[in-house]
Amino acid sequence: MISKSAKIHPLAYIEEDVVIGENVSIGPFCIVRKGANIGDGCKFTAYCEIRENVVIGKNTTMGSRCTISANAIVGENTTIKYSFVLTDTPNLKDGNIKSVKGIGSNVLIGANVTLMPGFRIGDNSIIGACSQVRSNIPSNEIWYGSPAKFFKKNGG
């Protein structure tokens, strides 16, 4: 179901069985794969890919060239800057089941960040630009670097 108030660029590609909420904006060359669920007020600029069965909370924004891997969950009110990749990879010990966690709510992710398979970014956290996240990021923390390392508590 696609809301009537959603603004989808004519060059975007939307597969079947998706839910796109009220006042969502999807820019040119974005791809929304089967089973995705995008909350109200989300905005995607250009060349974003939302893969199969991804759930994105309301009022989340993504800059251009972001990829969210299949089955991931992204919280509400999260800002993801340009060229972000939430990766997945099969766990060969578990019969190729892909390990994807997700991103909490009220998160800010800088440009050119990669979230490696199986890890999560907690609520109210900030990830600095050009970081590679290789561990779970607890809520309310600021991390940056490659690999990303703890910098300080966020707001405390």
TAMO-V961379 format. One record per residue. N is the residue number from 1. PSI is psi in whole degrees, -180 to 180 (* if undefined). D_CENTER is the distance of its C-alpha to the mean C-alpha in whole Angstrom. Layout:
n: (N | N)
psi: (PSI | PSI)
d_center: (D_CENTER | D_CENTER)
This chain:
n: (1 | 2 | 3 | 4 | 5 | 6 | 7 | 8 | 9 | 10 | 11 | 12 | 13 | 14 | 15 | 16 | 17 | 18 | 19 | 20 | 21 | 22 | 23 | 24 | 25 | 26 | 27 | 28 | 29 | 30 | 31 | 32 | 33 | 34 | 35 | 36 | 37 | 38 | 39 | 40 | 41 | 42 | 43 | 44 | 45 | 46 | 47 | 48 | 49 | 50 | 51 | 52 | 53 | 54 | 55 | 56 | 57 | 58 | 59 | 60 | 61 | 62 | 63 | 64 | 65 | 66 | 67 | 68 | 69 | 70 | 71 | 72 | 73 | 74 | 75 | 76 | 77 | 78 | 79 | 80 | 81 | 82 | 83 | 84 | 85 | 86 | 87 | 88 | 89 | 90 | 91 | 92 | 93 | 94 | 95 | 96 | 97 | 98 | 99 | 100 | 101 | 102 | 103 | 104 | 105 | 106 | 107 | 108 | 109 | 110 | 111 | 112 | 113 | 114 | 115 | 116 | 117 | 118 | 119 | 120 | 121 | 122 | 123 | 124 | 125 | 126 | 127 | 128 | 129 | 130 | 131 | 132 | 133 | 134 | 135 | 136 | 137 | 138 | 139 | 140 | 141 | 142 | 143 | 144 | 145 | 146 | 147 | 148 | 149 | 150 | 151 | 152 | 153 | 154 | 155 | 156)
psi: (126 | 124 | 145 | -24 | -4 | 140 | 108 | 121 | 142 | -20 | 7 | 155 | 119 | 121 | 178 | 165 | 39 | 158 | 123 | 118 | -175 | 141 | 33 | 143 | 122 | 119 | -178 | 145 | 17 | 150 | 128 | 114 | 165 | 135 | -1 | 149 | 110 | 123 | 167 | 144 | 9 | 152 | 130 | 125 | -86 | 152 | 27 | 148 | 122 | 108 | -177 | 134 | 23 | 142 | 126 | 125 | 168 | 151 | 30 | 140 | 148 | 135 | -179 | 155 | 40 | 144 | 128 | 117 | 158 | 142 | 9 | 159 | 130 | 131 | -169 | 156 | 39 | 140 | 123 | 118 | -172 | 147 | 39 | 143 | 123 | 106 | 161 | 158 | 144 | 142 | 102 | -26 | -23 | 28 | 44 | 19 | 127 | 139 | 106 | 134 | -107 | -163 | 135 | -166 | 155 | 40 | 145 | 122 | 123 | 176 | 149 | 43 | 142 | 129 | 113 | 161 | 141 | 3 | 161 | 147 | 121 | 169 | 148 | 28 | 161 | 133 | 122 | 157 | 149 | 27 | 153 | 114 | 116 | 14 | 167 | 136 | 117 | 165 | 151 | 37 | 156 | 127 | 152 | 163 | 178 | 99 | 155 | 139 | 154 | 134 | -58 | 170 | 147 | 114 | 20 | *)
d_center: (21 | 20 | 21 | 24 | 22 | 19 | 19 | 18 | 20 | 22 | 21 | 18 | 18 | 17 | 18 | 20 | 19 | 16 | 16 | 15 | 16 | 19 | 18 | 15 | 15 | 14 | 16 | 18 | 17 | 13 | 13 | 12 | 14 | 16 | 15 | 12 | 12 | 11 | 12 | 15 | 15 | 11 | 12 | 10 | 13 | 14 | 13 | 10 | 9 | 8 | 10 | 13 | 12 | 9 | 9 | 7 | 10 | 12 | 12 | 9 | 9 | 8 | 10 | 12 | 11 | 7 | 7 | 5 | 8 | 10 | 11 | 8 | 7 | 5 | 8 | 10 | 11 | 8 | 9 | 7 | 10 | 11 | 11 | 8 | 8 | 7 | 10 | 12 | 16 | 19 | 21 | 24 | 26 | 24 | 25 | 22 | 20 | 16 | 15 | 11 | 11 | 7 | 7 | 10 | 11 | 12 | 10 | 11 | 9 | 12 | 12 | 13 | 11 | 11 | 10 | 12 | 13 | 14 | 13 | 11 | 10 | 13 | 13 | 15 | 14 | 14 | 13 | 15 | 15 | 16 | 15 | 14 | 13 | 16 | 17 | 15 | 15 | 17 | 16 | 18 | 18 | 18 | 17 | 17 | 19 | 19 | 19 | 17 | 20 | 21 | 22 | 23 | 22 | 20 | 23 | 25)
